[in-house]
Amino acid sequence: METLHKKSFISLINEIDKEEHTQRDRGTMFEYLVRAYLKNEPTYKNEFKNVWMLSEVPNEFGIPKADLGVDLVAQKHTGELVAIQAKFYQSAIQKSNIDSFLGELGKKYYSLGLIVASTDKWGANAEKALADREDVVRIGLSDLRNSQ
């Protein structure tokens, strides 16, 4: 059963990549896949009360709907909000790819950041930018492959 699930998740990523879509469309499809992952993976399902696409976040939280690096927002059972960036990349993620997201983490409404990527490759400067940050968690392709 577990192998079937892993194969299914990877096959979904492969489907996104094989279809003739723009990179932006692939990114949007991956965002929806990330939302499904966070709502169903036991670790995150138990941690998050809600997971929204940025455009769906209730207005009461005062979060701008402009895409400034945050793609999704999760609400923990404690009420804290988590900024989420979904990266659909096959190449290494560079620092410039996460700068706007890291800038958003300083906003008062977010307590933590989560980067979910379709790769495990990170550029040296991106690694350095994240090295000392306790407010950012990364989920990479190997984590996604091993999901429940």
VOVEXZA-558159 format. One record per atom (N, C-alpha, C, CB): residue in three letters; atom name; residue number from 1; z, y, x. Coordinates in pm, 1 decimal. Each point is the difference from the previous one (the first is absolute). Glycine has a CB too. Layout:
N
 residu atome num        w        v        u
    ALA    CA NUM        Z        Y        X
...
REM end
This chain:
148
 residu atome num        w        v        u
    MET     N   1      0.0   -119.6     82.9
    MET    CA   1      0.0    119.6    -82.9
    MET     C   1      0.0    125.6     87.1
    MET    CB   1    121.4   -125.6   -181.3
    GLU     N   2    -40.0    124.9    286.6
    GLU    CA   2      9.2    117.7     86.2
    GLU     C   2   -134.4     29.2     66.5
    GLU    CB   2    243.2    -49.2     40.4
    THR     N   3   -311.7    -52.9      7.0
    THR    CA   3   -129.5     18.4     64.1
    THR     C   3   -100.1     62.0    -96.2
    THR    CB   3     47.4   -195.0    148.7
    LEU     N   4    -42.7    151.8   -273.2
    LEU    CA   4    -90.0     55.8   -101.1
    LEU     C   4     23.5    150.0    -14.4
    LEU    CB   4     -3.6   -220.8   -121.5
    HIS     N   5    130.5    262.7    119.1
    HIS    CA   5     32.0    142.4    -14.7
    HIS     C   5    -50.3     79.7    120.0
    HIS    CB   5    202.0    -60.0   -136.6
    LYS     N   6   -177.7      9.8    256.9
    LYS    CA   6    -45.4     69.7    120.2
    LYS     C   6   -151.6     14.1     -1.9
    LYS    CB   6    197.1    -88.8    128.9
    LYS     N   7   -263.0    -18.6   -161.7
    LYS    CA   7   -145.6      1.4     -5.5
    LYS     C   7    -47.9    100.2   -104.6
    LYS    CB   7     -6.6   -240.8     73.3
    SER     N   8     74.4    245.7   -184.9
    SER    CA   8    -38.5     92.6   -105.6
    SER     C   8     14.2    145.3     44.4
    SER    CB   8     69.4   -170.0   -168.6
    PHE     N   9     40.2    201.4    238.3
    PHE    CA   9     20.4    137.7     43.5
    PHE     C   9   -106.8     39.9    101.3
    PHE    CB   9    247.2    -22.4    -40.8
    ILE     N  10   -271.1    -61.3    137.1
    ILE    CA  10   -101.2     29.2    101.5
    ILE     C  10   -138.6      5.2    -63.9
    ILE    CB  10    142.2   -111.1    176.6
    SER     N  11   -166.7     23.7   -273.3
    SER    CA  11   -131.2      3.1    -65.9
    SER     C  11    -18.9    130.5    -76.4
    SER    CB  11      3.4   -250.5    -19.2
    LEU     N  12    104.1    305.9    -36.0
    LEU    CA  12    -10.3    129.6    -67.8
    LEU     C  12    -35.3    110.9     99.2
    LEU    CB  12    167.3    -77.3   -171.4
    ILE     N  13   -104.1     75.7    286.4
    ILE    CA  13    -33.3     98.4    103.1
    ILE     C  13   -145.8    -16.3     42.9
    ILE    CB  13    240.2      1.8     79.3
    ASN     N  14   -283.6   -126.6    -62.4
    ASN    CA  14   -139.1    -25.2     38.0
    ASN     C  14    -97.8     45.5   -108.2
    ASN    CB  14     77.4   -193.7    137.2
    GLU     N  15    -39.8    175.7   -263.5
    GLU    CA  15    -85.6     46.0   -109.6
    GLU     C  15    -16.1    151.7      2.8
    GLU    CB  15     73.8   -196.0   -138.1
    ILE     N  16     35.4    264.9    161.5
    ILE    CA  16     -5.9    146.3      8.6
    ILE     C  16    -96.6     40.9    110.0
    ILE    CB  16    237.2     19.0    -83.7
    ASP     N  17   -230.4    -88.4    195.1
    ASP    CA  17    -81.4     35.7    115.8
    ASP     C  17   -146.8    -37.5    -17.0
    ASP    CB  17    201.6    -29.1    140.3
    LYS     N  18   -229.8    -81.2   -208.8
    LYS    CA  18   -138.4    -47.1    -13.4
    LYS     C  18    -82.3     79.6    -99.6
    LYS    CB  18     81.7   -223.4     59.1
    GLU     N  19    -16.6    272.8   -162.0
    GLU    CA  19    -72.3     76.1   -101.3
    GLU     C  19    -59.9    126.5     61.4
    GLU    CB  19    153.2    -90.4   -178.9
    GLU     N  20   -262.7    132.0    125.8
    GLU    CA  20    -66.7    119.7     50.8
    GLU     C  20     61.6    124.0    -64.3
    GLU    CB  20   -214.2   -129.8     36.7
    HIS     N  21    326.4    169.1     18.5
    HIS    CA  21     71.3    117.7    -45.8
    HIS     C  21     14.7     96.1    116.4
    HIS    CB  21    123.3   -133.5   -175.5
    THR     N  22    -94.0    256.4    142.6
    THR    CA  22     30.9     95.1    106.3
    THR     C  22    137.7    -34.1     56.4
    THR    CB  22   -142.2    181.7   -108.8
    GLN     N  23    173.6   -129.2    226.3
    GLN    CA  23    132.0    -24.7     57.7
    GLN     C  23    109.1     55.0    -92.1
    GLN    CB  23    -98.4      8.7    232.6
    ARG     N  24     70.1    101.9   -297.9
    ARG    CA  24     97.2     57.8    -93.6
    ARG     C  24     27.0    -95.8   -116.3
    ARG    CB  24    -77.8    231.5     62.6
    ASP     N  25    -27.9   -292.7   -117.5
    ASP    CA  25     16.7    -97.0   -108.2
    ASP     C  25     78.9   -122.0     47.5
    ASP    CB  25   -215.9     78.4   -102.1
    ARG     N  26    186.6   -124.2    223.6
    ARG    CA  26     75.3   -112.8     55.3
    ARG     C  26    148.0     36.3     11.9
    ARG    CB  26   -204.8    -77.6    126.3
    GLY     N  27    229.3    199.4    -80.7
    GLY    CA  27    137.9     46.0     12.9
    GLY     C  27     71.6      3.1   -133.6
    GLY    CB  27    -68.0    134.0    196.4
    THR     N  28     -0.5    -86.9   -299.5
    THR    CA  28     59.8      5.1   -134.3
    THR     C  28     28.7   -140.9    -51.8
    THR    CB  28   -122.0    215.7    -46.6
    MET     N  29     29.7   -308.5     67.2
    MET    CA  29     22.5   -138.1    -43.2
    MET     C  29    119.4    -60.1     73.9
    MET    CB  29   -245.9    -25.6    -50.2
    PHE     N  30    256.5     57.3    179.2
    PHE    CA  30    113.1    -50.6     77.6
    PHE     C  30    131.3     59.9    -50.9
    PHE    CB  30   -150.0    -28.1    200.6
    GLU     N  31    149.1    152.2   -242.4
    GLU    CA  31    120.7     62.7    -56.3
    GLU     C  31     49.3    -77.7   -122.6
    GLU    CB  31    -77.6    225.4     84.2
    TYR     N  32    -15.5   -266.3   -170.2
    TYR    CA  32     38.1    -78.3   -117.4
    TYR     C  32     53.8   -137.3     41.1
    TYR    CB  32   -173.9    121.2   -135.9
    LEU     N  33    116.0   -179.1    239.3
    LEU    CA  33     47.8   -128.2     51.3
    LEU     C  33    141.3     15.5     57.5
    LEU    CB  33   -238.2    -70.4     50.4
    VAL     N  34    262.7    180.4     19.3
    VAL    CA  34    133.2     27.9     54.9
    VAL     C  34    101.4     15.5   -113.5
    VAL    CB  34   -103.9    112.5    201.6
    ARG     N  35     65.9    -42.4   -306.1
    ARG    CA  35     90.9     15.4   -114.1
    ARG     C  35     36.1   -137.1    -58.1
    ARG    CB  35   -100.4    226.7    -51.2
    ALA     N  36      1.5   -312.5     33.8
    ALA    CA  36     25.6   -134.8    -52.8
    ALA     C  36     90.6    -78.2     95.3
    ALA    CB  36   -223.9      1.8   -117.4
    TYR     N  37    200.6     11.6    246.9
    TYR    CA  37     82.8    -67.6     99.5
    TYR     C  37    145.7     45.5    -11.3
    TYR    CB  37   -199.5    -18.6    153.4
    LEU     N  38    222.0    149.6   -159.5
    LEU    CA  38    135.9     53.3     -5.4
    LEU     C  38     71.6    -35.7   -130.2
    LEU    CB  38    -74.6    186.1    147.2
    LYS     N  39     -1.4   -203.9   -254.1
    LYS    CA  39     60.0    -36.8   -128.5
    LYS     C  39     30.3   -149.3     -9.2
    LYS    CB  39   -122.4    189.8   -104.6
    ASN     N  40     58.8   -271.4    191.1
    ASN    CA  40     13.1   -145.2    -12.2
    ASN     C  40     64.4    -70.0    119.2
    ASN    CB  40   -197.7     11.7   -141.5
    GLU     N  41    188.6     44.7    259.9
    GLU    CA  41     63.0    -60.1    117.7
    GLU     C  41    151.2      8.2    -20.1
    GLU    CB  41   -195.7     64.4    153.8
    PRO     N  42    267.6   -178.1   -148.3
    PRO    CA  42    142.9     -1.2    -33.1
    PRO     C  42     84.1    107.4     69.5
    PRO    CB  42    -28.2   -240.3    -35.8
    THR     N  43      6.7    263.6    162.6
    THR    CA  43     78.6    100.5     72.5
    THR     C  43    -11.5    137.2    -65.6
    THR    CB  43    -34.0   -129.0    211.6
    TYR     N  44    -88.2    170.0   -241.0
    TYR    CA  44    -22.9    133.7    -54.8
    TYR     C  44     21.2      4.1   -150.3
    TYR    CB  44   -161.5     42.8    183.4
    LYS     N  45    131.8   -151.6   -250.0
    LYS    CA  45     22.6     -8.2   -144.3
    LYS     C  45    148.0     23.1    -30.7
    LYS    CB  45   -194.4   -160.5    -24.6
    ASN     N  46    281.0    108.3    110.2
    ASN    CA  46    144.4     16.7    -18.5
    ASN     C  46     49.4    136.7     45.1
    ASN    CB  46     24.9   -244.3     30.3
    GLU     N  47    -99.0    310.3     58.4
    GLU    CA  47     41.7    130.0     52.7
    GLU     C  47    -47.2    116.7    -87.1
    GLU    CB  47     -5.6    -99.3    228.2
    PHE     N  48   -115.5     84.2   -286.1
    PHE    CA  48    -60.1    110.8    -73.5
    PHE     C  48      8.4    -20.0   -151.3
    PHE    CB  48   -153.4     37.0    192.8
    LYS     N  49    192.3     69.1   -259.3
    LYS    CA  49      3.7      1.7   -145.8
    LYS     C  49   -138.0     34.5    -55.6
    LYS    CB  49    243.4     66.3      4.9
    ASN     N  50   -314.5     24.3     64.7
    ASN    CA  50   -134.0     43.9    -40.9
    ASN     C  50    -88.5     16.6    122.7
    ASN    CB  50     95.7    116.2   -202.7
    VAL     N  51   -223.1   -140.9    184.8
    VAL    CA  51   -100.8     29.9    102.9
    VAL     C  51   -116.4     66.2    -72.1
    VAL    CB  51     69.7   -197.1    151.0
    TRP     N  52    -98.2    321.8   -112.0
    TRP    CA  52   -106.3     75.8    -65.5
    TRP     C  52   -109.1     38.3     98.8
    TRP    CB  52    165.9     87.0   -165.0
    MET     N  53   -288.0    -75.1    115.1
    MET    CA  53   -104.0     68.9     74.0
    MET     C  53     43.7    146.5      1.4
    MET    CB  53   -189.1   -166.9    -66.5
    LEU     N  54    151.6    242.9    166.7
    LEU    CA  54     45.9    138.9     10.2
    LEU     C  54    -28.5     78.5   -128.3
    LEU    CB  54    -38.4     -9.4    247.6
    SER     N  55    -78.7    -11.5   -304.9
    SER    CA  55    -38.6     74.4   -120.9
    SER     C  55     84.7    -36.1   -121.8
    SER    CB  55   -230.7     10.9     90.4
    GLU     N  56    303.9   -122.7    -84.4
    GLU    CA  56     79.0    -48.0   -113.3
    GLU     C  56    149.2     34.9     10.1
    GLU    CB  56   -164.7   -184.2    -22.1
    VAL     N  57    206.7    244.0    133.1
    VAL    CA  57    142.3     30.5     18.0
    VAL     C  57     43.6     98.2   -108.8
    VAL    CB  57    -15.9    -39.2    251.5
    PRO     N  58    123.8      7.7   -321.8
    PRO    CA  58     46.1     91.3   -105.4
    PRO     C  58     27.9    140.4     55.9
    PRO    CB  58     99.2   -196.6   -123.1
    ASN     N  59   -134.5    296.8     45.8
    ASN    CA  59     15.4    139.4     42.3
    ASN     C  59    143.8     38.6     30.0
    ASN    CB  59   -198.0     52.4   -135.5
    GLU     N  60    292.4   -122.4     76.6
    GLU    CA  60    141.9     32.9     19.5
    GLU     C  60     43.7     -4.5    146.8
    GLU    CB  60     41.9    -90.8   -227.1
    PHE     N  61   -118.0     19.7    311.3
    PHE    CA  61     36.1    -10.6    140.8
    PHE     C  61    -51.7    116.7     83.5
    PHE    CB  61     -0.7   -245.8    -27.3
    GLY     N  62    -88.8    326.9    -29.3
    GLY    CA  62    -49.7    117.9     69.4
    GLY     C  62    -90.1    -29.5    119.0
    GLY    CB  62    204.2    110.4    -73.5
    ILE     N  63   -266.8   -226.0     74.7
    ILE    CA  63    -88.1    -37.6    110.5
    ILE     C  63   -141.7     46.8    -30.5
    ILE    CB  63    144.8   -200.5     54.6
    PRO     N  64   -203.9    280.1     34.9
    PRO    CA  64   -138.3     44.4    -21.6
    PRO     C  64    -95.2   -119.1     -3.8
    PRO    CB  64     52.1    217.6    114.3
    LYS     N  65   -153.7   -207.2   -196.2
    LYS    CA  65    -96.3   -109.2    -15.4
    LYS     C  65   -115.7      7.9    100.2
    LYS    CB  65     60.5     -7.7   -241.1
    ALA     N  66    -59.8    111.2    325.2
    ALA    CA  66   -105.4     14.1    100.7
    ALA     C  66     17.1   -106.8    107.5
    ALA    CB  66    -14.8    248.7    -44.1
    ASP     N  67    -96.1   -306.1     88.4
    ASP    CA  67      3.0   -103.8    102.4
    ASP     C  67     23.6     63.0    136.5
    ASP    CB  67   -154.9   -144.3   -136.7
    LEU     N  68    280.0    142.2    177.5
    LEU    CA  68     37.7     54.8    130.5
    LEU     C  68     50.2   -111.6     91.4
    LEU    CB  68     58.1    221.1   -107.3
    GLY     N  69   -105.8   -341.6     83.9
    GLY    CA  69     38.2   -112.9     83.4
    GLY     C  69     78.6   -106.4    -73.7
    GLY    CB  69      0.8    154.5    188.9
    VAL     N  70     59.8   -118.7   -301.0
    VAL    CA  70     75.4    -97.5    -78.4
    VAL     C  70    -92.2    -54.4   -108.5
    VAL    CB  70    221.7    118.3     46.3
    ASP     N  71   -231.3   -251.3    -54.5
    ASP    CA  71    -87.5    -64.2    -98.3
    ASP     C  71     75.7    -54.0   -120.1
    ASP    CB  71   -152.3    -58.0    185.1
    LEU     N  72    272.5      8.0   -159.9
    LEU    CA  72     83.6    -57.1   -105.0
    LEU     C  72    142.6     48.4     20.7
    LEU    CB  72   -149.6   -204.4    -20.4
    VAL     N  73    229.4    192.9    -83.6
    VAL    CA  73    141.4     34.6      8.4
    VAL     C  73     77.3   -111.3    -69.2
    VAL    CB  73    -47.2    251.9      4.2
    ALA     N  74    151.8   -299.1     63.7
    ALA    CA  74     86.9   -101.2    -59.5
    ALA     C  74    136.8     61.9    -24.2
    ALA    CB  74   -125.5   -187.9    115.6
    GLN     N  75    189.5    141.8   -220.0
    GLN    CA  75    134.9     43.7    -31.1
    GLN     C  75     93.3   -119.2     18.1
    GLN    CB  75    -84.1    177.4   -163.0
    LYS     N  76    181.6   -160.0    250.9
    LYS    CA  76     98.6   -105.5     20.5
    LYS     C  76     93.6     -5.1   -120.9
    LYS    CB  76    -13.1     28.6    252.6
    HIS     N  77     87.5   -136.4   -264.9
    HIS    CA  77     97.6    -12.4   -108.4
    HIS     C  77    110.1    105.0     13.2
    HIS    CB  77    -48.9   -245.9    -14.3
    THR     N  78     66.2    300.2    135.5
    THR    CA  78     98.5    106.1     23.5
    THR     C  78    -51.0    136.6    -45.7
    THR    CB  78     87.6   -131.0    193.7
    GLY     N  79   -218.1    137.3   -225.9
    GLY    CA  79    -61.7    126.1    -40.6
    GLY     C  79    -76.2     68.0    111.7
    GLY    CB  79    180.6     25.0   -163.6
    GLU     N  80   -157.9    -66.0    289.1
    GLU    CA  80    -71.8     59.8    112.9
    GLU     C  80   -149.1    -28.4    -10.8
    GLU    CB  80    203.9    -24.7    144.6
    LEU     N  81   -283.9    120.7    -96.2
    LEU    CA  81   -145.7    -15.3     -3.3
    LEU     C  81    -53.7    -32.0    138.5
    LEU    CB  81    -12.9    159.1   -192.8
    VAL     N  82    -83.7   -249.0    196.7
    VAL    CA  82    -62.6    -44.2    123.9
    VAL     C  82   -147.1     38.9     -3.9
    VAL    CB  82    163.9   -192.6     24.2
    ALA     N  83   -206.7    267.4     78.4
    ALA    CA  83   -141.6     35.9     14.3
    ALA     C  83    -72.7   -118.7     62.3
    ALA    CB  83     54.5    248.5     25.3
    ILE     N  84   -171.0   -280.7    -79.8
    ILE    CA  84    -75.7   -115.2     49.6
    ILE     C  84   -141.7     42.7     33.9
    ILE    CB  84    140.1   -157.2   -138.1
    GLN     N  85   -183.1    115.8    257.2
    GLN    CA  85   -138.3     21.7     37.7
    GLN     C  85    -65.3   -135.7     17.9
    GLN    CB  85     54.2    221.4    111.3
    ALA     N  86   -168.3   -240.8   -175.4
    ALA    CA  86    -77.2   -123.8     11.2
    ALA     C  86   -119.5     27.1     90.6
    ALA    CB  86     73.0    -79.0   -231.6
    LYS     N  87    -85.1     -0.7    336.6
    LYS    CA  87   -108.2     18.0     97.6
    LYS     C  87    -89.5   -122.6      0.6
    LYS    CB  87    146.3    148.6    141.2
    PHE     N  88   -268.6   -133.3   -190.4
    PHE    CA  88    -97.0   -109.4      3.3
    PHE     C  88    -88.1     19.6    122.8
    PHE    CB  88      2.0    -24.7   -254.6
    TYR     N  89     40.6    -33.9    364.2
    TYR    CA  89    -68.7     14.2    128.0
    TYR     C  89    -18.4   -137.5     63.2
    TYR    CB  89     97.1    231.4     31.8
    GLN     N  90   -204.5   -245.5     43.1
    GLN    CA  90    -15.9   -118.6     84.2
    GLN     C  90     24.0     38.2    145.1
    GLN    CB  90   -165.0   -101.1   -162.7
    SER     N  91    137.7    226.3    194.4
    SER    CA  91     24.1     48.0    135.6
    SER     C  91    144.5     47.9     10.7
    SER    CB  91   -243.8     66.3     26.9
    ALA     N  92    282.5    -27.2     92.8
    ALA    CA  92    136.7     46.7     23.0
    ALA     C  92     25.9    130.9    -75.0
    ALA    CB  92     -0.3   -111.8    225.8
    ILE     N  93    119.0    123.5   -280.4
    ILE    CA  93     41.1    122.9    -67.4
    ILE     C  93     44.9     98.3    107.0
    ILE    CB  93     69.4   -124.8   -211.7
    GLN     N  94   -126.5    243.5    208.0
    GLN    CA  94     30.2    103.1     99.5
    GLN     C  94    104.0     96.9    -55.1
    GLN    CB  94   -232.4    -20.6     95.9
    LYS     N  95    294.8     94.7     -7.6
    LYS    CA  95    100.1     98.1    -39.9
    LYS     C  95    -57.5     99.4   -100.6
    LYS    CB  95    111.0    -25.3    223.2
    SER     N  96   -234.5     68.3   -200.1
    SER    CA  96    -63.0     96.1    -91.4
    SER     C  96    -13.9    -56.1   -141.7
    SER    CB  96   -123.5     96.3    194.8
    ASN     N  97    121.4   -229.6   -208.1
    ASN    CA  97    -11.0    -63.1   -131.1
    ASN     C  97    130.3      3.8    -79.1
    ASN    CB  97   -174.9   -146.4     95.0
    ILE     N  98    287.0    171.9    -27.8
    ILE    CA  98    129.7     -0.6    -68.4
    ILE     C  98     73.5    133.9      8.0
    ILE    CB  98     13.8   -242.0     50.2
    ASP     N  99    -71.2    341.3     18.8
    ASP    CA  99     67.8    129.1     17.5
    ASP     C  99     38.5     66.5   -131.2
    ASP    CB  99   -126.3     26.7    209.4
    SER     N 100     34.6    -19.9   -305.1
    SER    CA 100     31.5     68.6   -125.6
    SER     C 100    108.3    -76.2    -76.7
    SER    CB 100   -235.5     91.2    -10.5
    PHE     N 101    231.6   -222.5     16.1
    PHE    CA 101    102.8    -80.8    -64.8
    PHE     C 101    137.0     27.1     61.8
    PHE    CB 101   -171.5   -176.6    -51.3
    LEU     N 102    177.8    177.4    183.7
    LEU    CA 102    127.0     26.1     67.8
    LEU     C 102     52.2    139.1    -34.5
    LEU    CB 102    -68.5   -153.4    186.8
    GLY     N 103    -21.3    248.9   -202.6
    GLY    CA 103     39.3    134.6    -40.4
    GLY     C 103     61.4      2.9   -138.6
    GLY    CB 103   -180.3     89.4    143.2
    GLU     N 104    129.3   -171.4   -231.6
    GLU    CA 104     51.7     -5.3   -137.4
    GLU     C 104    140.0    -61.0     -6.4
    GLU    CB 104   -235.1    -19.3    -82.3
    LEU     N 105    268.3    -65.5    179.1
    LEU    CA 105    131.2    -65.1     -1.4
    LEU     C 105    114.7     99.2     16.0
    LEU    CB 105   -107.6   -202.9     93.9
    GLY     N 106     76.8    319.8    -43.1
    GLY    CA 106    103.5    101.9     14.5
    GLY     C 106     35.1     69.0   -130.3
    GLY    CB 106    -78.5     33.1    229.6
    LYS     N 107      5.1    -59.6   -334.5
    LYS    CA 107     23.9     64.6   -129.0
    LYS     C 107    127.3    -54.7    -63.2
    LYS    CB 107   -247.3     34.1    -31.4
    LYS     N 108    316.6     48.4    -42.2
    LYS    CA 108    130.8    -34.3    -55.2
    LYS     C 108     -1.6   -118.6    -96.4
    LYS    CB 108     58.0    237.2     26.5
    TYR     N 109   -171.8   -263.9    -89.3
    TYR    CA 109     -1.1   -104.8   -101.3
    TYR     C 109    -13.2   -141.0     55.9
    TYR    CB 109    -97.7    165.9   -150.8
    TYR     N 110     61.6   -180.5    278.1
    TYR    CA 110    -15.6   -134.4     57.1
    TYR     C 110    116.0    -35.1     92.1
    TYR    CB 110   -248.1     24.8    -15.4
    SER     N 111    301.5   -145.6     -0.2
    SER    CA 111    107.6    -46.2     87.5
    SER     C 111    -52.7    -91.8    110.5
    SER    CB 111    159.3     19.0   -192.3
    LEU     N 112   -279.8    -71.9    174.1
    LEU    CA 112    -54.0   -100.4     91.3
    LEU     C 112   -151.6     -2.7    -12.9
    LEU    CB 112    212.0   -137.5    -16.2
    GLY     N 113   -277.1     87.5    118.9
    GLY    CA 113   -144.9    -17.6     -4.2
    GLY     C 113    -36.2   -144.2     27.1
    GLY    CB 113    -32.9    235.9     73.9
    LEU     N 114    -75.7   -279.1   -133.2
    LEU    CA 114    -48.7   -135.8     16.5
    LEU     C 114   -150.6      7.6     23.4
    LEU    CB 114    185.1    -96.6   -148.0
    ILE     N 115   -230.5     37.3    256.7
    ILE    CA 115   -143.9     -6.5     27.3
    ILE     C 115    -41.4   -145.4    -13.7
    ILE    CB 115      5.7    202.3    157.1
    VAL     N 116    -99.2   -227.8   -246.3
    VAL    CA 116    -52.4   -134.9    -20.8
    VAL     C 116   -144.4      0.9     48.3
    VAL    CB 116    154.8    -45.8   -200.0
    ALA     N 117   -183.6    -40.9    297.1
    ALA    CA 117   -132.2      1.4     62.9
    ALA     C 117    -66.5   -136.3     -4.2
    ALA    CB 117     77.3    183.1    147.8
    SER     N 118   -208.6   -181.7   -155.6
    SER    CA 118    -78.1   -123.6      0.9
    SER     C 118    -32.5    -43.1    142.4
    SER    CB 118    -96.6     60.9   -222.8
    THR     N 119    169.8     -7.2    318.1
    THR    CA 119    -15.7    -36.4    140.8
    THR     C 119    137.0     -2.0     65.9
    THR    CB 119   -232.4    100.8      7.8
    ASP     N 120    241.1   -165.8    105.3
    ASP    CA 120    121.1      4.0     81.7
    ASP     C 120    -23.6     82.0    126.1
    ASP    CB 120     69.1   -224.4    -89.4
    LYS     N 121   -185.3    288.4     97.3
    LYS    CA 121    -37.0     76.6    119.7
    LYS     C 121     40.7    146.4    -14.9
    LYS    CB 121   -192.6   -156.9     41.3
    TRP     N 122    262.7    208.4     59.7
    TRP    CA 122     45.7    138.5      1.1
    TRP     C 122    -35.0     61.0    134.4
    TRP    CB 122    187.9    -51.4   -161.9
    GLY     N 123   -240.5    172.4    159.9
    GLY    CA 123    -28.0     72.0    122.7
    GLY     C 123    130.5     35.9     70.7
    GLY    CB 123   -213.0     90.4    -99.9
    ALA     N 124    204.6    -66.3    230.4
    ALA    CA 124    119.0     29.5     80.2
    ALA     C 124     75.3    122.9    -51.4
    ALA    CB 124   -114.7   -101.7    197.0
    ASN     N 125     43.4    207.3   -232.5
    ASN    CA 125     67.0    121.9    -47.9
    ASN     C 125     62.0    -18.9   -138.2
    ASN    CB 125   -160.8    135.1    134.2
    ALA     N 126     99.2   -217.7   -217.5
    ALA    CA 126     59.3    -31.2   -130.9
    ALA     C 126    129.1    -78.5     20.8
    ALA    CB 126   -228.8     -2.2   -110.0
    GLU     N 127    226.9    -92.1    202.4
    GLU    CA 127    121.1    -77.2     32.4
    GLU     C 127    111.0     93.1     47.5
    GLU    CB 127   -141.2   -199.8     60.8
    LYS     N 128    106.0    294.5     27.2
    LYS    CA 128     99.2     94.6     51.7
    LYS     C 128     56.0     87.0   -112.0
    LYS    CB 128   -117.9      1.4    221.4
    ALA     N 129     31.4     41.7   -312.5
    ALA    CA 129     43.4     86.7   -110.2
    ALA     C 129     98.8    -71.4    -92.4
    ALA    CB 129   -220.0    119.2     11.8
    LEU     N 130    210.0   -250.7    -20.1
    LEU    CA 130     85.9    -77.0    -89.9
    LEU     C 130    119.4    -64.1     69.9
    LEU    CB 130   -200.2    -42.5   -137.1
    ALA     N 131    197.6     40.3    269.5
    ALA    CA 131     99.7    -75.0     77.4
    ALA     C 131    144.5     35.7    -32.2
    ALA    CB 131   -168.1    -13.6    177.6
    ASP     N 132    198.9    139.5   -186.9
    ASP    CA 132    139.0     41.8    -21.5
    ASP     C 132     31.1     38.1   -144.1
    ASP    CB 132      0.8     77.9    233.1
    ARG     N 133    -90.8   -105.8   -322.3
    ARG    CA 133     20.1     39.0   -140.0
    ARG     C 133     67.3   -112.9    -76.9
    ARG    CB 133   -202.0    150.3     10.5
    GLU     N 134    319.3   -121.5    -58.9
    GLU    CA 134     71.0    -98.1    -81.5
    GLU     C 134    -36.1     13.3   -147.6
    GLU    CB 134    186.7      2.0    166.0
    ASP     N 135   -264.0    101.6   -198.2
    ASP    CA 135    -35.0     24.8   -140.1
    ASP     C 135   -137.1    -55.1    -37.9
    ASP    CB 135    141.0    203.2     10.0
    VAL     N 136   -204.1   -282.0     80.3
    VAL    CA 136   -131.1    -56.3    -29.3
    VAL     C 136      1.9   -151.0     24.8
    VAL    CB 136   -111.4    219.2     61.1
    VAL     N 137     66.5   -293.3   -161.1
    VAL    CA 137    -13.7   -144.7     10.3
    VAL     C 137   -148.9    -31.9     -4.4
    VAL    CB 137    227.3    -42.4   -110.3
    ARG     N 138   -268.5    -53.2    192.8
    ARG    CA 138   -140.3    -42.3      0.8
    ARG     C 138    -14.0   -141.5    -54.9
    ARG    CB 138    -43.9    149.0    197.2
    ILE     N 139    -57.3   -167.7   -278.1
    ILE    CA 139    -40.4   -132.0    -46.2
    ILE     C 139   -144.7    -16.2     44.7
    ILE    CB 139    161.1     -0.6   -202.6
    GLY     N 140   -186.4    -98.7    283.5
    GLY    CA 140   -134.9    -22.1     52.0
    GLY     C 140    -64.7   -124.6    -58.1
    GLY    CB 140     68.3    114.1    208.6
    LEU     N 141   -186.5   -143.2   -160.7
    LEU    CA 141    -76.1   -114.3    -49.6
    LEU     C 141     77.1   -131.3     14.4
    LEU    CB 141   -209.6    121.5     59.3
    SER     N 142    278.1   -140.2     52.1
    SER    CA 142     75.0   -125.2     18.8
    SER     C 142    111.4    -11.7   -103.9
    SER    CB 142    -52.0      4.5    246.9
    ASP     N 143    115.1    107.3   -282.7
    ASP    CA 143    102.6     -2.7   -105.3
    ASP     C 143    -62.6    -33.8   -135.5
    ASP    CB 143    136.0    169.9    127.8
    LEU     N 144   -250.6   -111.8   -153.6
    LEU    CA 144    -68.0    -23.2   -127.1
    LEU     C 144    -43.9   -145.9    -11.6
    LEU    CB 144    -77.4    239.5     -2.5
    ARG     N 145     31.7   -295.3    113.4
    ARG    CA 145    -40.4   -141.9      1.5
    ARG     C 145    117.2    -91.7    -32.7
    ARG    CB 145   -175.7     54.1    169.9
    ASN     N 146    294.8    -15.2   -125.7
    ASN    CA 146    118.2    -83.4    -16.8
    ASN     C 146     77.3     32.4   -127.3
    ASN    CB 146     13.1    -17.2    246.6
    SER     N 147    -72.6     95.6   -334.6
    SER    CA 147     70.9     40.3   -121.4
    SER     C 147     21.6   -118.1    -93.6
    SER    CB 147    -98.4    228.3     21.4
    GLN     N 148    199.5   -211.9   -103.1
    GLN    CA 148     34.0   -101.5   -100.5
    GLN     C 148    -88.3     20.3   -120.4
    GLN    CB 148    238.5    -13.4     80.1
REM end
